[in-house]
Amino acid sequence: MKYTTLPNTDINVSKICLGTMTWGQQNTEAEGHQQLDYAIDQGINFIDTAELYSVPARKETQGSTERIIGTWLQKTGKRNEVVIATKIVGPKDFASHVRTGGYTKAEFTDAINNSLQRLQTDYIDLYQLHWPERNTNFFGVKGYTHDDQEQWQDNFNEVLGYLQDFVKEGKIRQIGVSNETAYGVMRYAEEARNGALKIITVQNPYNLLNRKDEIGLTEVLHRQNIGHLPYSPLGFGQLTGKYLEETPKNARVTLFPQFARYHNENSFKATRAYNEIAKKYNISLTQMALAFVNDRPFVTSNIIGATTMDQLKENIDSINLTLSDDILKEIEAVHENIPNPAP
C-alpha cells in the first residue's frame, strides 16, 4: 500500500480508501466485516461512510453502514488503527427521512452525535458536508443554472463556526466537503484566510468518464493545499466493462436503474475505447481506470467500493499498477474525442 497525509494535518492515510455505501443493502454486516478485515490486512487504514448510507437512500436502512462499521470497531478494538470519514446530509427531498433542516448548529449536533453512537466511537477523523445547501450543479448536473427565487443566503462563515465548536469538543478532528464546486471551495478557503476553520478535502466524483473537476477545481486544490477524495472511480461499475456485452444480474445499475448516470451512449462509446486500450496492454479495464485515478497529482486517496471479495481484491491491487506514458497518451486521446460523457 502507498500512503500520504491529509493536507495540513499529520493524519496518515492509505492512497486507497475503503468506500462502504453498499453495506446494509447489497452487503450484509458479515460481508462488511469481511471487507474491513481484508482491507486492513492489505494496508488500507482509511474508511469513508455517511449518515445517509446505505444506498439507495431509504428510511428503513438509513445509518446501517455506520452501524456495521461500529460493530466491527467494537469487535476488533482497532479504532486507533483507522481513519474514519463520515458526512452529514444537506437539504434534499430524497434525504428528508434523515433530516429536513440545513447546516445549522442543531442539525450538526444531532447528526454528529448520532454518527458517533452508530460508529461506537468518541471522535470522527474527517467530517464532511455531503453536498451544498445552495442551488448549484452536482449529482450529474453538467451546468449551473441560477435560481432567482433561491432562499439560501451565504452562510459559509457560520457553518465553519459551528464545526469549529465540535473540533474544540474533540468530537471531530478535521472537516471536508463533498459534491462541491470551485466556487464553494474558494469561499471556504476565503473564510479560512480570515481565521475560520479550514476544509482539508473535497470528495467529488472523478473517473475516466467524468474529469470535469480538472476544468477549474483542481487548480484551486493545488493552490489552496486541499486534497481530492474521488468517489465512483469506476463510474458505478461501468469502467469495469461488465455492462458492455450484457446486463449482469446483481450489479448495482441492474438492481437500481436510477443510478444510470454513466450509461448514456457516449459513456458506452468511451468505455469501449478505454477497454481496447486495456486489452492492448494486457491489463484489466478496472485496474487501468483505478490506476489512472490513483496517480493524479491532486488526489489524496481514491475511494473504492465493492460488493464481492473478488472485486475488492482487484480494486485494491490497482495500487501496484503504474500506467506507462504510452497508455496515458492513448487515454488522453479518447478523452479529447469524448470528453466527460458523464459529468
PAVEX-896422 format. One record per residue (C-alpha): residue in one letter; z negated, x negated, y negated; chain; residue number from 1. Coordinates in steps of 0.5 Angstrom, whole numbers, plus 500, padded with zeros to 3 digits. Example, Ala and Ser with C-alpha at 12.3 -4.5 7.8 and 13.67 -1.06 7.14 Angstrom:
residues 2
ATOM timi   Z   X   Y koltor kolgu
ATOM    A 484 475 509      A     1
ATOM    S 486 473 502      A     2
***
This chain:
residues 343
ATOM timi   Z   X   Y koltor kolgu
ATOM    M 500 500 500      A     1
ATOM    K 501 498 493      A     2
ATOM    Y 496 499 487      A     3
ATOM    T 496 500 480      A     4
ATOM    T 491 502 475      A     5
ATOM    L 491 509 471      A     6
ATOM    P 493 507 464      A     7
ATOM    N 487 505 459      A     8
ATOM    T 482 505 465      A     9
ATOM    D 479 501 470      A    10
ATOM    I 481 506 476      A    11
ATOM    N 485 503 481      A    12
ATOM    V 490 508 485      A    13
ATOM    S 495 507 490      A    14
ATOM    K 502 508 488      A    15
ATOM    I 503 514 492      A    16
ATOM    C 498 520 491      A    17
ATOM    L 497 525 496      A    18
ATOM    G 499 532 494      A    19
ATOM    T 496 538 497      A    20
ATOM    M 498 544 495      A    21
ATOM    T 500 547 501      A    22
ATOM    W 493 546 504      A    23
ATOM    G 491 553 505      A    24
ATOM    Q 497 557 507      A    25
ATOM    Q 502 553 510      A    26
ATOM    N 497 548 513      A    27
ATOM    T 490 549 516      A    28
ATOM    E 484 546 514      A    29
ATOM    A 484 542 520      A    30
ATOM    E 491 539 518      A    31
ATOM    G 489 538 511      A    32
ATOM    H 483 534 514      A    33
ATOM    Q 488 530 519      A    34
ATOM    Q 493 528 513      A    35
ATOM    L 487 526 509      A    36
ATOM    D 485 521 515      A    37
ATOM    Y 492 518 516      A    38
ATOM    A 493 517 508      A    39
ATOM    I 486 514 507      A    40
ATOM    D 488 509 513      A    41
ATOM    Q 494 508 510      A    42
ATOM    G 491 505 504      A    43
ATOM    I 492 512 499      A    44
ATOM    N 486 513 495      A    45
ATOM    F 489 518 490      A    46
ATOM    I 489 526 491      A    47
ATOM    D 492 531 487      A    48
ATOM    T 490 538 487      A    49
ATOM    A 489 544 482      A    50
ATOM    E 484 550 482      A    51
ATOM    L 491 555 483      A    52
ATOM    Y 492 552 490      A    53
ATOM    S 495 553 495      A    54
ATOM    V 502 555 493      A    55
ATOM    P 505 560 492      A    56
ATOM    A 499 563 488      A    57
ATOM    R 495 568 491      A    58
ATOM    K 488 571 490      A    59
ATOM    E 487 571 497      A    60
ATOM    T 488 563 498      A    61
ATOM    Q 486 561 491      A    62
ATOM    G 482 555 491      A    63
ATOM    S 483 554 498      A    64
ATOM    T 486 547 497      A    65
ATOM    E 480 544 493      A    66
ATOM    R 475 547 499      A    67
ATOM    I 479 544 504      A    68
ATOM    I 478 537 500      A    69
ATOM    G 471 539 499      A    70
ATOM    T 469 540 507      A    71
ATOM    W 473 533 508      A    72
ATOM    L 469 530 503      A    73
ATOM    Q 462 533 506      A    74
ATOM    K 464 531 513      A    75
ATOM    T 466 524 511      A    76
ATOM    G 462 522 506      A    77
ATOM    K 468 518 503      A    78
ATOM    R 467 521 496      A    79
ATOM    N 467 514 493      A    80
ATOM    E 473 511 496      A    81
ATOM    V 478 516 493      A    82
ATOM    V 480 518 486      A    83
ATOM    I 481 526 485      A    84
ATOM    A 485 529 480      A    85
ATOM    T 485 537 479      A    86
ATOM    K 487 542 474      A    87
ATOM    I 486 548 470      A    88
ATOM    V 491 553 470      A    89
ATOM    G 494 556 463      A    90
ATOM    P 495 563 461      A    91
ATOM    K 501 566 465      A    92
ATOM    D 502 572 469      A    93
ATOM    F 502 569 476      A    94
ATOM    A 496 566 475      A    95
ATOM    S 492 572 472      A    96
ATOM    H 488 572 478      A    97
ATOM    V 485 566 477      A    98
ATOM    R 483 567 469      A    99
ATOM    T 486 570 463      A   100
ATOM    G 484 566 457      A   101
ATOM    G 487 560 454      A   102
ATOM    Y 484 553 454      A   103
ATOM    T 477 555 451      A   104
ATOM    K 470 552 452      A   105
ATOM    A 468 558 456      A   106
ATOM    E 474 557 460      A   107
ATOM    F 473 550 461      A   108
ATOM    T 466 551 463      A   109
ATOM    D 468 556 468      A   110
ATOM    A 474 552 471      A   111
ATOM    I 470 545 472      A   112
ATOM    N 464 548 475      A   113
ATOM    N 468 552 480      A   114
ATOM    S 472 546 482      A   115
ATOM    L 466 541 482      A   116
ATOM    Q 463 547 487      A   117
ATOM    R 469 547 491      A   118
ATOM    L 470 540 492      A   119
ATOM    Q 463 539 493      A   120
ATOM    T 462 533 488      A   121
ATOM    D 459 532 482      A   122
ATOM    Y 465 529 478      A   123
ATOM    I 472 529 477      A   124
ATOM    D 476 523 476      A   125
ATOM    L 482 526 473      A   126
ATOM    Y 482 533 470      A   127
ATOM    Q 489 536 468      A   128
ATOM    L 492 542 464      A   129
ATOM    H 496 545 469      A   130
ATOM    W 501 547 463      A   131
ATOM    P 501 548 456      A   132
ATOM    E 498 554 453      A   133
ATOM    R 504 555 448      A   134
ATOM    N 511 557 449      A   135
ATOM    T 515 551 451      A   136
ATOM    N 520 549 456      A   137
ATOM    F 517 548 463      A   138
ATOM    F 518 550 470      A   139
ATOM    G 525 549 471      A   140
ATOM    V 527 552 464      A   141
ATOM    K 532 547 461      A   142
ATOM    G 532 548 453      A   143
ATOM    Y 527 550 448      A   144
ATOM    T 527 557 445      A   145
ATOM    H 523 558 439      A   146
ATOM    D 519 565 439      A   147
ATOM    D 518 567 432      A   148
ATOM    Q 512 572 435      A   149
ATOM    E 508 567 438      A   150
ATOM    Q 501 568 437      A   151
ATOM    W 499 561 439      A   152
ATOM    Q 496 556 434      A   153
ATOM    D 496 549 434      A   154
ATOM    N 489 547 438      A   155
ATOM    F 490 540 440      A   156
ATOM    N 484 537 437      A   157
ATOM    E 480 543 439      A   158
ATOM    V 482 542 446      A   159
ATOM    L 480 535 446      A   160
ATOM    G 474 536 443      A   161
ATOM    Y 472 541 449      A   162
ATOM    L 474 536 454      A   163
ATOM    Q 470 530 451      A   164
ATOM    D 464 534 452      A   165
ATOM    F 465 534 459      A   166
ATOM    V 466 527 459      A   167
ATOM    K 459 526 456      A   168
ATOM    E 456 530 461      A   169
ATOM    G 459 526 467      A   170
ATOM    K 463 532 470      A   171
ATOM    I 470 529 468      A   172
ATOM    R 472 521 467      A   173
ATOM    Q 479 522 464      A   174
ATOM    I 484 527 462      A   175
ATOM    G 491 528 463      A   176
ATOM    V 497 534 462      A   177
ATOM    S 502 537 467      A   178
ATOM    N 509 540 465      A   179
ATOM    E 508 537 458      A   180
ATOM    T 514 536 453      A   181
ATOM    A 515 530 449      A   182
ATOM    Y 512 534 443      A   183
ATOM    G 506 536 447      A   184
ATOM    V 504 529 449      A   185
ATOM    M 506 526 442      A   186
ATOM    R 501 531 439      A   187
ATOM    Y 495 529 444      A   188
ATOM    A 497 522 442      A   189
ATOM    E 496 523 435      A   190
ATOM    E 490 526 436      A   191
ATOM    A 487 520 440      A   192
ATOM    R 489 515 434      A   193
ATOM    N 485 519 430      A   194
ATOM    G 479 518 434      A   195
ATOM    A 480 524 439      A   196
ATOM    L 479 523 447      A   197
ATOM    K 486 520 450      A   198
ATOM    I 490 523 455      A   199
ATOM    I 492 518 460      A   200
ATOM    T 497 521 464      A   201
ATOM    V 503 526 465      A   202
ATOM    Q 504 530 471      A   203
ATOM    N 511 533 471      A   204
ATOM    P 517 534 476      A   205
ATOM    Y 521 528 477      A   206
ATOM    N 526 526 482      A   207
ATOM    L 534 525 483      A   208
ATOM    L 536 532 481      A   209
ATOM    N 531 532 475      A   210
ATOM    R 531 526 471      A   211
ATOM    K 530 530 464      A   212
ATOM    D 524 526 462      A   213
ATOM    E 528 520 461      A   214
ATOM    I 531 523 455      A   215
ATOM    G 525 523 451      A   216
ATOM    L 519 523 454      A   217
ATOM    T 519 516 458      A   218
ATOM    E 519 512 451      A   219
ATOM    V 513 516 449      A   220
ATOM    L 510 514 455      A   221
ATOM    H 511 507 454      A   222
ATOM    R 510 506 447      A   223
ATOM    Q 503 510 448      A   224
ATOM    N 501 507 454      A   225
ATOM    I 501 514 458      A   226
ATOM    G 502 514 466      A   227
ATOM    H 507 519 469      A   228
ATOM    L 505 522 475      A   229
ATOM    P 511 525 478      A   230
ATOM    Y 511 531 483      A   231
ATOM    S 516 534 487      A   232
ATOM    P 519 527 488      A   233
ATOM    L 523 531 494      A   234
ATOM    G 525 537 490      A   235
ATOM    F 522 542 495      A   236
ATOM    G 525 538 501      A   237
ATOM    Q 532 539 498      A   238
ATOM    L 532 531 498      A   239
ATOM    T 530 530 505      A   240
ATOM    G 537 533 507      A   241
ATOM    K 534 538 511      A   242
ATOM    Y 538 544 507      A   243
ATOM    L 545 541 507      A   244
ATOM    E 547 544 514      A   245
ATOM    E 542 549 516      A   246
ATOM    T 536 553 514      A   247
ATOM    P 530 551 517      A   248
ATOM    K 526 556 520      A   249
ATOM    N 519 554 517      A   250
ATOM    A 521 550 511      A   251
ATOM    R 518 552 504      A   252
ATOM    V 524 555 501      A   253
ATOM    T 526 559 507      A   254
ATOM    L 518 562 507      A   255
ATOM    F 518 562 500      A   256
ATOM    P 525 564 497      A   257
ATOM    Q 522 564 490      A   258
ATOM    F 522 556 490      A   259
ATOM    A 529 555 490      A   260
ATOM    R 529 551 483      A   261
ATOM    Y 533 545 487      A   262
ATOM    H 538 550 491      A   263
ATOM    N 544 551 486      A   264
ATOM    E 551 549 487      A   265
ATOM    N 550 542 483      A   266
ATOM    S 544 541 486      A   267
ATOM    F 547 541 493      A   268
ATOM    K 553 537 491      A   269
ATOM    A 549 532 488      A   270
ATOM    T 544 532 494      A   271
ATOM    R 550 531 499      A   272
ATOM    A 553 525 494      A   273
ATOM    Y 546 522 495      A   274
ATOM    N 546 523 502      A   275
ATOM    E 552 519 503      A   276
ATOM    I 549 513 499      A   277
ATOM    A 543 513 504      A   278
ATOM    K 548 513 510      A   279
ATOM    K 552 508 508      A   280
ATOM    Y 546 503 507      A   281
ATOM    N 543 506 514      A   282
ATOM    I 536 509 510      A   283
ATOM    S 534 516 510      A   284
ATOM    L 535 520 504      A   285
ATOM    T 528 522 504      A   286
ATOM    Q 526 514 503      A   287
ATOM    M 531 513 498      A   288
ATOM    A 529 519 494      A   289
ATOM    L 522 517 494      A   290
ATOM    A 523 509 493      A   291
ATOM    F 527 511 487      A   292
ATOM    V 521 514 484      A   293
ATOM    N 516 509 486      A   294
ATOM    D 519 504 483      A   295
ATOM    R 521 507 476      A   296
ATOM    P 517 503 471      A   297
ATOM    F 514 509 467      A   298
ATOM    V 511 511 474      A   299
ATOM    T 504 510 475      A   300
ATOM    S 503 514 482      A   301
ATOM    N 508 518 486      A   302
ATOM    I 505 525 488      A   303
ATOM    I 508 526 495      A   304
ATOM    G 507 532 500      A   305
ATOM    A 508 534 507      A   306
ATOM    T 507 540 512      A   307
ATOM    T 507 536 518      A   308
ATOM    M 505 529 520      A   309
ATOM    D 512 526 521      A   310
ATOM    Q 514 528 514      A   311
ATOM    L 507 525 511      A   312
ATOM    K 508 518 515      A   313
ATOM    E 516 518 513      A   314
ATOM    N 514 519 506      A   315
ATOM    I 508 514 506      A   316
ATOM    D 513 509 509      A   317
ATOM    S 517 509 503      A   318
ATOM    I 512 504 499      A   319
ATOM    N 515 499 504      A   320
ATOM    L 523 500 501      A   321
ATOM    T 525 497 495      A   322
ATOM    L 532 499 493      A   323
ATOM    S 538 494 492      A   324
ATOM    D 542 493 486      A   325
ATOM    D 548 496 489      A   326
ATOM    I 544 502 491      A   327
ATOM    L 541 503 485      A   328
ATOM    K 548 503 482      A   329
ATOM    E 551 508 486      A   330
ATOM    I 545 512 485      A   331
ATOM    E 547 512 477      A   332
ATOM    A 554 513 478      A   333
ATOM    V 552 520 482      A   334
ATOM    H 547 521 476      A   335
ATOM    E 552 520 471      A   336
ATOM    N 557 525 474      A   337
ATOM    I 552 530 476      A   338
ATOM    P 546 529 471      A   339
ATOM    N 540 533 472      A   340
ATOM    P 542 539 476      A   341
ATOM    A 535 542 477      A   342
ATOM    P 531 541 471      A   343
***
